[in-house]
Amino acid sequence: MTETTVGIGGAAESTDMVLNIGPQHPSTHGVLRLRLVLDGERIQHAEPVIGYMHRGAEKLFEARDYRQIIVLANRHDWLSAFSNELGVVLAVERMLGMEVPERAVWTRTLLAELNRVLNHLMFLGSYPLELGGITPIFHAFREREDLQHVMEEVSGGRMHYMFNRVGGLKEDLPAGWLGRARAAVAATRSRMDVYDRLVLGNEIFRARSRDVGVLPAETVHAYGVSGPIARASGVDFDLRRDEPYLAYGELGDVLRVAVREEGDCLARFECLLDQTHNSLELAEACLDRLAELPPGPINQRLPKVLKAPEGHTYVWTENPLGLNGYYLVSKGEKTPYRLKLRSASYNNIQALSEMLPGTLVPDMVAILGSMFFVVGDIDK
């Protein structure tokens, strides 16, 4: 009798497999590629490969004047356009030593919080979708449409509002707009319990997100992670409270910073949801204050050619996805000599290389979706 030994798989049992996720994938909110090294279904190594959407925004800033760079700045995070514009105009105003009318300050704060809600609703709806739950996205888009209507009415844009100007805002609010904005905010607040019941109350959602993708606070500090992702890991930092700008210094009794200690996917979702609730409360407080303000200007008159004095400044804002920083250098010309953009998603996504190793491939999508990033914000 002859005995034959058959080799199965060519020693594949001890060979790592390299798997490319992307550069197109439904849970990446843009064109991102993840290069994974797998041992079976367990991730051994993860490398985010970025740059597919890079357009050289920082170089483009240098060839545009201070009015034109606002157009470029509101596009990298297309879910937070108003907040992106805000950082640029605040930097130029600081260079000029310019005081903005009180009416513009409160209106900016209101619109920034409405923009924050619009950003968060997209992720509150799309994250359950990435885990297999389709219903929440329909609710999220209904609430988004209510708020989009008032944002579109005041600015003329649905995504790229272009409503900020150096010295204030483009124009005053339309007649009756405050009432319509108040109705939209109230309608959204009345339906927010959908996410508390439908999503957080779902046992499948909780099983897929609890204790998955834990991000330690040390890693948050090491990578410069910020926003709701950092606060979900116990890093209690929010510029609106800790270094107030706009009218946030007067909203301390309304502003609540949502913090969790667990650092997992569920904690990140809960922080985002709590922050959405609070942003709606802040918006109502701003509406109340605007209703009390006497009529007045909403912007400053500017010269035909706007030049910032020679020097440099750094302005950072608490954008919906985290800290956005703007380092502006001027040589006294009508264009910036340098405008360095520090975007939240760029830092946040780097932590994936620490979070993914040791996890299973099915959990990768849950972790990736819970990072709440926009790829344009990474690539700039």
Secondary structure, 3 states (H helix, E strand, C coil): CCCCCCCCCCCHHHCCEEEEECCCCCCCCCCCEEEEEEECCEEEEEEEECCCCCCCHHHHHCCCCCCCHHHHHCCCCCCCHHHHHHHHHHHHHHHHCCCCCHHHHHHHHHHHHHHHHHHHHHHHHHHHHHCCCCHHHHHHHHHHHHHHHHHHHHHCCCCCCCCEECCEECCCCCCCHHHHHHHHHHHHHHCCHHHHHHHCCCHHHHHHHCCCCCCCHHHHHHHCCCCHHHHCCCCCCCHHHHCCCCCHHHCCCCCCCCCCCCCCHHHHHHHHHHHHHHHHHHHHHHHHHHHHCCCCCCCCCCCCCCCCCCEEEEEEEEECCEEEEEEEEECCCCCCCEEEEECHHHHHHHCHHHHCCCCEHHHHHHHHHHCCCCHHHHHC
